[in-house]
Amino acid sequence: MIEVDNLQKAYRKLHAIKGISFVVQPGEVYGLLGPNGAGKTTTLRILATLLKPTSGSAKVAGFDVARESLAVRRNLGIVNGGMKVYDKLTGYEVLDFFGSFYDLWGPGLKERIAWAAELLHIEQAVLSKQVKDMSTGMQQKIVIARAILHQPQVLLLDEATAGLDVFARRALLDFVRQYAELGKTLIYSTHVMSEAEEVCDRVGFINKGSLVYEGRLQEALELGSGNLERAFIRRLEEAA
Amino acid sequence: MMNEILIIARKELLSVVRERRVLFTTLVLPIVIMPLLMFGPILLFGNAARQTQESVQKVGVVGVPAEVLEQLRKAKVEPIEIANPQEAVQNREVLAALVFEKGTFTIYGRLSGGATQSALVVEKVQGALRAYKDRLVTQELQNRGIGTDILEPFRLETKDASREQERAAGLFAFLIPYFLVVFIQTGGMPVAVDATAGEKEKGTLEALLAAPVPLVQILLGKGLAVFVMSLLSTLAAITGLLLGGGVLRSLFATQLQAVQNGENAAQLGGALALDPLGYLSMIVTAVLFALLVIAIMISLGLYARSFKEAQSYMSPLMLVMIIPILFLQFSDFIKLQDWYFALPFVGVVLSLDAIVKGSATATLLSLTWVSTLVFAGLALYLAYRNFQREDVVFRN
């Protein structure tokens, strides 16, 4: 579960987030939608304890992001479009490296790697290649596998399909739904509305650091006469 | 806690091991290049000097008496008449020139720019003139019925009173601090850059920071990897120096002996003659110095946005560290104060010099060790503070 309450983040004169609040329940995929620079990445980085909020609070899996950062990280996985893994290591070595921080060793680790590989359609042979020798899509799958290896309660996906080909993108979208069905809490952040339409249960529209709309996917679609992009533009115009 | 540090260090080292270029420049090259650096110039210059002594060179002459010309020929110099001595030497028509005018011999040679063949020929001409002068003086004394021993009323001897370790160290006394400083930095720099600014530039840092590992452990893990590479690189350089030096000494013993004019050839390269405590002191000093340098490099690397920026911060560090070594060359002219041993870099260089020469004391070494540890701690704290700053970590 994710609980965000009046969260704010300011960099000197720039207010990246201006007091946003929302809750995401277990088993739910929450779409955080907005244009580039709206504050999506900043919000997710705060939830992942990579940034500290200026004010307000947030809890991930019951732990406060500002005060219990290690506990939050144990229960969370994050992927963003620009995230990469070590190119000189093999896929297996990357997963071994990150898995060891979650007390995953030996047979337990092998099992988890097999589970993640199956879920993301990664062939075992690919895991023995160095990351630099993999395709962009496969590299991104390794990034995602690293984030889910410890089966976190909360998964944050920020523009996670950036750079993926059609097959890898399809695999990721299928994975998001499957992972939510395991009772996990997901935030799916993107500016591609069609992806959100496919995977999200609820959506929040964020613009210039403010949450301008929040509702169930069906309600949002009705707002845009069946089109999420139209709903997003309409809501932004109303808020302006 | 230690487990996470080791895991991170192992990952950093694994990345380095797979980078053959870095592996070659930090571990293989020092072994190959150190003996060449140490003995190559000596052997080359020694051979060139011997060949110059044994072969005949052309020397321009103006107004030189026949007796002197004969003396020059005996010294394996071929005199040829020229019009303008300065021009002839400048244009390399002759290696040196000798002019006799109004009772004065003037020798022309190209004496600037280090060891030149012209300088060696000038020495030959000087030798010939000295022999000619001695002959004239001896003849004149004999004509007056005076023995030549009047020219030497007493004997003059100079003895080296330096410690045995200092004598044995030879060039090592200067080179050990230099090599330690250079190789600790050059060995660690590629890993330090890759593990800090490199991670930022490649986009891998965020995934690591999202893992449940405290920042201090990430920092120590990266520091440990840099430390291992620094020490391996330094060991490679010293191994190259000792083993390569030994091989070259045995292969070219005659040439080295000839260059030294009969002195102990081993002194050319030097040989460490320390007791176990001396070696231990040297290792402790080097390790503490490595900690300081590594902490500074990691701090700079974390601040930098990219590989290039990190390298541009770290390269001047080498110049800063070499200043105390230059200072060391003139240390004999300065009355060393105890507090010099507590200065960053300066203390380490002075202590290493003292250890190699066998003049180190427990008090001065302790002063250097404690101060270096304190400075390393401060640098590490600065690196930690940099790592905590969002504007630094997400600077790219």
Interface residues (C-beta under 8 A of the other chain):
Chain A: Y11 A48 T49 L50 L51 K52 L70 A71 R73 R74 L76 G77 I78 N80 G82 M83 K84 V85 Y86 D87 K88 L89 E93 F97 F98 S100 F101 Y102 Q130 V143 R146 A147
Chain B: N3 E4 I7 K11 L14 S15 R18 E19 K202 G203 T204 E206 A207 L209 A210 A211 P212 V213 P214 E390 D391 V393 F394
